[in-house]
């Protein structure tokens, strides 16, 4: 579908100068005034989509409100004869930040902060009007002799203070991702409501790239970038650029905080923070506080469980199986082979005893200490012992290797109350099995759930952890799930519950136990995350 040589009877199209997610941009000239303009025309594949077309026209209304000297202004809007909407914008000469970085490489701290400060000026006015840019990236920042000009508020979102739509969706019905993954905020990646803090996060990514020569997160798969953007802490900037001022590095990581409430309050505060970070300090450089990974991670320590939960499961909905493409290089949880259902006979017991003794001898010859030699019980043996100790009601039981020797993890459903518990029974030498700990599995709103257990060795120390999965049946489908991971070594349990947002919604939400957010629980949280990611999008 060709674009007319003359648009609206007064703009002569000269050449194409760029393409975006929604439209193509042409350089044109006003036939009467001789003024150079930029005309953005909605792409043909989106022209028939009323939702996208309305968003495109909303761009015109949004941009018309903003009259800042460092923001490209809009002059006109309309529709082509074939129905495609167009807008006429100020044409800004110069090089984009992307082109400048490609030519010159990394910026010095003073130059990077100067660019960021001028962007903050535009954002401050836009935010005061209830406008969020939502697509700050190097190709939307023009640099010329006048300084910075921010382009393309084309997917700007009018905040709740306006009468326009306030709900942010990660994709349209056409599958269009709104925003650029490398520069999107975590909340934008998962389709949550965005506010001015979202632009501040994107500003932090721009600063990071200006200083380090690369954005914090890169990958060939856009989906993998979305996952990293929403869940991973940015690599410490001082590790890539040890020469930059430590206060500046910490300021950038403050902008990159995963929790929006941990970022600066507004664009004006961000500018002040950045300018102070490069001011001459009375302290010698070696006394500057260094934002190591632990310091950077602390910026996200206040993230609410609700935000982190939404992050996990909105990404699950958006990305599905593509999540595996990012995590394939991580070491997967290893299922303990001892839970296999082996025949209960004397030969099997003798063979398992001999294997345990041989493993111990091999470890003694090496440098790695071995787990104590114990006889691994078969599934039926574990089930029989647990049933005897707990007097029936055992739905599932598995052998568990612990530091004290043998143990059994048993899922027990109490006959009278119907409550389900996880019991750990330990058997010491010369003594029978006894209950050493128990955890309720039905917490978190589950009732009459079906529970199963498995033994995994997540940290590779030779001792198992117990992963329990509970499913509550409603209206013929499994609609409510809870995953509980019990670590016998620390006698700690971590959990996450997955359920639809409401009765009519297909969107999955999650509720995490508070201790799952600690740094010590990282490896266990990842295991729960991976298991929860397998929950179907539509239940």
DRENDOLUM-541089 format. One record per residue (C-alpha): residue in one letter; x, y, z. Coordinates in steps of 0.5 Angstrom, whole numbers, plus 500, padded with zeros to 3 digits. Last residue first. Example, Ala and Ser with C-alpha at 12.3 -4.5 7.8 and 13.67 -1.06 7.14 Angstrom:
BEGIN
   kolpa     x     y     z
       S   527   498   514
       A   525   491   516
# end
This chain:
BEGIN
   kolpa     x     y     z
       X   485   453   567
       X   488   458   561
       X   495   460   562
       X   497   453   564
       X   502   452   571
       X   509   450   568
       X   512   457   571
       X   510   455   578
       X   515   449   578
       X   520   454   575
       X   519   459   580
       X   519   454   586
       X   526   452   584
       X   528   459   583
       X   525   461   590
       X   529   455   593
       X   536   458   590
       X   534   465   592
       X   532   463   599
       X   538   466   602
       X   537   472   599
       X   530   473   602
       X   524   473   598
       X   522   466   600
       X   521   468   607
       X   515   472   606
       X   511   466   603
       X   509   468   596
       X   502   469   593
       X   501   469   586
       X   496   471   580
       X   494   468   574
       X   490   471   569
       X   484   467   566
       X   479   472   569
       X   472   470   571
       X   472   467   578
       X   478   472   580
       X   485   473   579
       X   486   466   577
       X   490   462   582
       X   498   460   584
       X   500   459   591
       X   508   460   593
       X   511   457   598
       X   518   456   602
       X   519   452   608
       X   525   452   613
       X   527   446   618
       X   534   449   616
       X   537   442   614
       X   530   439   612
       X   529   444   607
       X   521   444   605
       X   519   447   599
       X   511   448   598
       X   507   449   592
       X   500   451   592
       X   495   451   586
       X   488   453   585
       X   484   452   579
       X   485   445   577
       X   479   444   572
       X   472   440   573
       X   468   446   577
       X   473   447   582
       X   479   442   584
       X   484   444   588
       X   491   442   587
       X   497   441   591
       X   505   440   590
       X   510   439   595
       X   517   439   594
       X   522   436   599
       X   529   438   599
       X   534   432   599
       X   541   432   601
       X   547   430   597
       X   550   438   597
       X   548   439   590
       X   544   445   592
       X   537   443   589
       X   537   436   591
       X   530   434   590
       X   525   429   593
       X   518   429   591
       X   511   430   594
       X   503   430   592
       X   497   433   594
       X   490   434   592
       X   487   440   595
       X   480   439   599
       X   481   446   601
       X   487   451   599
       X   486   458   602
       X   493   460   603
       X   495   454   608
       X   493   447   606
       X   500   444   606
       X   501   445   614
       X   508   443   616
       X   511   437   620
       X   518   436   624
       X   522   430   627
       X   516   425   627
       X   520   418   629
       X   523   412   625
       X   525   407   630
       X   532   407   633
       X   538   403   632
       X   541   408   628
       X   537   414   627
       X   530   414   623
       X   527   421   621
       X   520   422   620
       X   518   428   616
       X   511   430   616
       X   507   434   611
       X   500   436   613
       X   494   436   609
       X   487   438   613
       X   481   433   612
       X   479   435   619
       X   477   428   621
       X   481   423   617
       X   488   427   617
       X   491   427   610
       X   499   426   611
       X   504   427   606
       X   510   423   608
       X   517   425   607
       X   522   419   610
       X   528   420   613
       X   535   416   614
       X   542   419   616
       X   543   425   621
       X   545   429   615
       X   539   428   611
       X   537   423   605
       X   530   423   604
       X   526   416   602
       X   519   418   599
       X   511   418   602
       X   505   420   599
       X   497   420   601
       X   499   417   608
       X   492   417   612
       X   494   411   616
       X   497   411   623
       X   502   416   623
       X   508   411   625
       X   505   405   621
       X   503   409   615
       X   510   412   614
       X   513   406   615
       X   509   403   609
       X   510   409   605
       X   517   409   605
       X   518   401   604
       X   513   402   598
       X   517   408   595
       X   524   404   596
       X   528   406   602
       X   535   408   601
       X   540   404   605
       X   545   410   609
       X   552   411   608
       X   553   418   611
       X   553   424   605
       X   560   424   603
       X   566   430   604
       X   569   432   597
       X   577   431   597
       X   577   425   594
       X   579   418   597
       X   574   418   602
       X   569   420   597
       X   570   414   593
       X   569   410   600
       X   563   413   601
       X   560   412   594
       X   562   404   595
       X   558   404   602
       X   552   407   599
       X   552   402   593
       X   553   396   597
       X   547   398   602
       X   543   399   595
       X   545   392   593
       X   543   389   599
       X   537   392   600
       X   535   390   592
       X   537   383   594
       X   533   382   600
       X   527   385   596
       X   522   391   596
       X   522   392   588
       X   525   399   587
       X   520   405   586
       X   525   411   584
       X   525   416   590
       X   533   415   591
       X   534   418   584
       X   534   425   587
       X   531   430   582
       X   536   434   580
       X   534   442   580
       X   537   445   573
       X   543   448   573
       X   542   455   569
       X   544   455   562
       X   537   453   560
       X   534   459   564
       X   533   464   558
       X   530   459   553
       X   526   456   558
       X   522   462   559
       X   520   462   552
       X   515   456   554
       X   510   461   557
       X   512   468   555
       X   506   473   556
       X   503   468   561
       X   509   466   565
       X   511   473   565
       X   505   475   568
       X   506   470   573
       X   513   472   576
       X   512   479   576
       X   505   479   579
       X   508   475   585
       X   514   480   585
       X   509   486   586
       X   505   482   591
       X   510   480   595
       X   512   488   596
       X   519   490   594
       X   523   493   599
       X   529   489   598
       X   530   492   591
       X   535   497   593
       X   538   492   597
       X   540   488   591
       X   545   494   589
       X   548   494   596
       X   549   486   595
       X   552   487   588
       X   557   492   590
       X   555   499   590
       X   562   502   593
       X   562   507   598
       X   567   513   596
       X   573   512   601
       X   578   511   595
       X   576   517   591
       X   578   522   597
       X   572   525   600
       X   571   532   599
       X   567   530   593
       X   566   534   587
       X   559   534   584
       X   558   528   580
       X   553   524   584
       X   550   531   586
       X   548   532   578
       X   545   525   578
       X   541   526   585
       X   538   533   583
       X   536   530   576
       X   532   524   579
       X   529   529   584
       X   526   533   578
       X   524   527   575
       X   520   524   580
       X   520   521   587
       X   527   517   586
       X   526   510   585
       X   525   505   591
       X   517   506   590
       X   518   503   583
       X   520   496   586
       X   525   493   581
       X   531   499   582
       X   534   501   576
       X   534   509   578
       X   537   507   584
       X   542   503   580
       X   544   509   576
       X   545   513   583
       X   549   508   586
       X   554   508   579
       X   554   516   580
       X   556   516   587
       X   561   511   586
       X   564   516   581
       X   566   512   574
       X   573   509   573
       X   571   502   575
       X   566   502   569
       X   564   495   568
       X   565   492   575
       X   563   499   577
       X   556   498   574
       X   554   492   578
       X   550   488   573
       X   543   489   573
       X   539   485   578
       X   534   480   575
       X   527   479   575
       X   523   484   570
       X   529   486   566
       X   531   479   566
       X   525   476   564
       X   523   481   558
       X   530   480   556
       X   529   473   555
       X   522   475   551
       X   526   479   546
       X   531   473   544
       X   538   475   542
       X   539   477   549
       X   541   484   552
       X   540   486   559
       X   544   492   563
       X   545   496   556
       X   551   497   553
       X   557   502   552
       X   558   502   560
       X   557   510   561
       X   552   511   556
       X   548   504   556
       X   547   505   564
       X   545   512   563
       X   540   510   558
       X   538   504   563
       X   537   509   568
       X   532   513   564
       X   528   507   562
       X   527   506   570
       X   525   514   571
       X   520   513   565
       X   517   507   569
       X   517   512   575
       X   512   517   572
       X   507   511   572
       X   505   504   569
       X   500   500   571
       X   502   493   570
       X   503   489   563
       X   509   485   566
       X   514   488   562
       X   511   495   564
       X   512   493   571
       X   519   491   570
       X   521   498   566
       X   522   497   559
       X   529   499   556
       X   531   493   553
       X   524   490   552
       X   522   496   547
       X   515   499   549
       X   508   496   547
       X   509   489   544
       X   504   488   538
       X   500   482   538
       X   495   484   534
       X   490   484   540
       X   495   489   543
       X   500   487   548
       X   503   488   555
       X   497   492   557
       X   496   498   561
       X   490   501   564
       X   489   508   564
       X   484   510   558
       X   483   517   558
       X   479   522   563
       X   486   524   565
       X   488   524   573
       X   489   516   572
       X   495   517   567
       X   495   518   560
       X   500   513   557
       X   505   515   551
       X   505   510   546
       X   507   516   541
       X   511   520   545
       X   516   520   539
       X   522   524   540
       X   526   527   546
       X   530   533   544
       X   537   534   547
       X   542   539   546
       X   541   545   542
       X   547   544   538
       X   544   537   536
       X   542   530   540
       X   536   527   539
       X   533   522   544
       X   528   517   541
       X   533   512   538
       X   537   512   544
       X   530   509   548
       X   525   512   552
       X   518   508   550
       X   513   509   556
       X   513   517   555
       X   508   518   561
       X   503   524   561
       X   499   526   566
       X   501   533   565
       X   506   534   571
       X   509   528   568
       X   510   531   561
       X   513   537   565
       X   518   533   569
       X   520   528   563
       X   522   534   559
       X   527   537   564
       X   529   530   566
       X   531   529   559
       X   536   535   560
       X   539   532   566
       X   540   525   562
       X   544   528   557
       X   548   532   562
       X   549   526   566
       X   552   522   560
       X   556   528   559
       X   559   529   566
       X   560   521   566
       X   564   521   560
       X   560   517   554
       X   562   511   551
       X   562   509   544
       X   563   515   539
       X   560   513   533
       X   555   507   535
       X   554   512   541
       X   552   518   537
       X   548   513   532
       X   544   511   538
       X   543   518   542
       X   540   520   535
       X   544   525   531
       X   541   532   529
       X   535   535   526
       X   529   535   529
       X   522   535   524
       X   516   537   528
       X   511   533   527
       X   505   531   523
       X   500   525   525
       X   497   520   520
       X   491   515   520
       X   490   510   515
       X   483   511   512
       X   485   509   505
       X   484   517   503
       X   490   518   508
       X   487   520   515
       X   488   526   520
       X   493   530   524
       X   497   536   525
       X   503   540   528
       X   505   536   533
       X   511   538   538
       X   518   534   539
       X   520   535   546
       X   526   539   548
       X   523   546   548
       X   517   543   552
       X   510   544   549
       X   506   538   551
       X   499   537   550
       X   499   536   543
       X   503   530   544
       X   497   526   548
       X   492   528   542
       X   496   526   537
       X   498   519   540
       X   491   518   542
       X   490   518   534
       X   495   512   534
       X   492   508   540
       X   485   509   536
       X   488   506   530
       X   491   500   534
       X   484   499   537
       X   480   499   531
       X   485   494   527
       X   484   496   520
       X   490   500   519
       X   495   496   523
       X   498   492   517
       X   498   498   513
       X   503   501   518
       X   500   508   521
       X   503   514   518
       X   508   519   522
       X   510   525   518
       X   516   529   520
       X   516   536   518
       X   521   541   514
       X   518   548   513
       X   517   551   506
       X   511   555   509
       X   506   554   503
       X   508   547   501
       X   510   544   508
       X   516   539   507
       X   516   532   508
       X   521   527   512
       X   517   520   513
       X   516   516   519
       X   513   509   518
       X   508   507   524
       X   506   502   530
       X   513   499   532
       X   517   504   529
       X   520   506   522
       X   525   511   520
       X   527   517   515
       X   522   515   509
       X   523   520   503
       X   521   527   500
       X   513   527   502
       X   510   534   500
       X   505   536   505
       X   500   541   503
       X   494   537   500
       X   493   533   506
       X   498   529   504
       X   502   529   497
       X   506   524   495
       X   501   519   497
       X   504   513   501
       X   503   506   497
       X   500   500   500
# end
